[in-house]
Amino acid sequence: MSKPEGIVEAVGASVANKGMLLGASTGFVGWLSQVNWIGFIGVALAALGFLVNTWFQIRKDRRESRESEARIAALKEQCRP
């Protein structure tokens, strides 16, 4: 994995988590104030944050799987006589 890709993924996951928190907070404030459009915006932000976070987690899992397979192949290669 290259460093810029790791930085992008770390920042993306952080922004997605903050987006989910912001969306949930906005939705709660909208619900408390009984202003429907604020609640809808909050739910939309939370859903968007969840989707972005899920996408970054899937990418992370795939990357870690590839790295693990490469490590296993290197170890198998070292063990061959």
Summary of the structure (lengths in Angstrom):
residues: 81
radius of gyration: 19.7
end to end distance: 29.7
largest distance: 72.4
contacts: 215
relative contact order: 0.13
helix: 93%
strand: 0%
